[in-house]
Structure formats: structure tokens, C-alpha cells
Amino acid sequence: MDFRFNEGSIPLLVSMPHVGTDIPDDIAARMTPQALIKADTDWHLRELYGFLQEMDASVLSARWSRYTIDLNRPQEDTNLYPGQDTTGLLPNDTFHREPLYLAGKEPDAADVQRRLQRYWAPYHAQLRGELDRLLRVHGAVVLWDAHSIASHVPRFFEGKLPDLNFGTADGVSCNSGLTSAVVDIARAQDEFTVALNGRFKGGHITRHYGQPDKHVHAIQLEMCQCLYMDETAPFGYRPDLATKVQPLLRQMMDAAVAWVAR
């Protein structure tokens, strides 16, 4: 399979497009040793969000590494943050500007089209299909796009990122009432720092599928990896840290479901 999927019963679909670590052999053979470390993976989100099984939420998570193709970028590969540095649909370098491909082995236009059809399309077909199913059952649905990133990435921003970075495409992808129901909970605690529509406003999935007028409310959470794991290789999961943030995640997601089901 090209992804992992669990069908739930509540009006919540959690998407994890950057947790994948697999790179097909023919692509890996063209890559640098640094690429095969896969440092820019959203490591361990399946474990961190393990409580979703108890909630009976639908969960869709990627198999393929973002270095194979970035599932959170549009097919046209337009820059989601015009004027700012970002990585594309088929990244050529890491977040630290290290080349992903051996010299002369970089992907061409034919690679882009092949990978779109083979790796990108199945994930998005499943995502669209599950949103439609949940809409038929519940009449409205929350799409929670789950991400994580190293707390310091100088290429994209100065200093340390806020711990919890929510994005709703500047309010376009999610009803403001639902956004408040979630973010107000985050802001009510004082252990983790919070930003809304700051450096991260939501990627392609949030912007494309979030249509509040059609009862699909999409919100992205980009969280610092230092909250639940080691940020250096081998990128170990830290249950001692994770248990501190998991209750907050659960509380926010319960609030989102309660809001959309009201």
C-alpha cells in the first residue's frame, strides 16, 4: 500500500503526509548518503497521536518519504509562500541545503509526472474519498493536517519556532469559531508557545481541501519536534516528553470534534 489508513466513526480525519520514510530503490540509487538519513521526516507522529485510535478517528498517513514526492505541495509546484524560500514538490535539497541527488541524477520533468501519478495521486484520492464519506455520514468534518519540524531551521526562519504553529490559510480553510475552540485551549496553558497563521499558514492539503462553506474545516498543526523526540539522528522518540503534550493534543481535537458535531 502507498499509505496507512484507519477508517473512524467520528467527523475527524487526521492526515500525516510527511511521516513516510520509504524511498523506492530506483530513486534511492540516485540520492546522496545525506538524503538517505531522511532528516526532514515528521518522525513518530503515529506514536504521538496514538490516542486517535481510542477516539475512533480516521487517520491517513504516508508511506513514501517527502524526498520521493511532497504530498503537501500542489501538482503545479507553485510556491505556497511567494517571495520566501521553501522546498518544492520534488525537493532537490534538505532543509539545510544539502543536495538530495548525486550530480547529474536530479529529477527531470518526466520524473515529476511519473511520481505524481504513482505516489502523489493515491494519497490524495484516499484523502478526498474519506472526506466525502465523513461528509455523507456527519454533514461536516474536521481535517487536521499533522506535521512536525525541528525547532531551529535557519534556512526558513530566525531563532526557535513557537512550539505549536496552527495554520488555517489566514482563516480561509476553517471556520473562525472552530479555530478559536482549538487555539484558545492551546493559549490557555503556559508550558508551550503558540502561533496562529505565522510562518506556517497551512500547506496544500489545508488550503485545497479546507472549504468551510462546504462544511470541511481544515487546520494544520506544525509542532516543534523537541516536544516529543530527539531532534538529531537517530531521531529517537521520547515518551517522557510526549506524555506532556499528548493531553493537550487530545483536548484540542476533542474540542474540534465537539464544535463540528454541535
Disulfide bonds with the S-S distance in Angstrom:
none
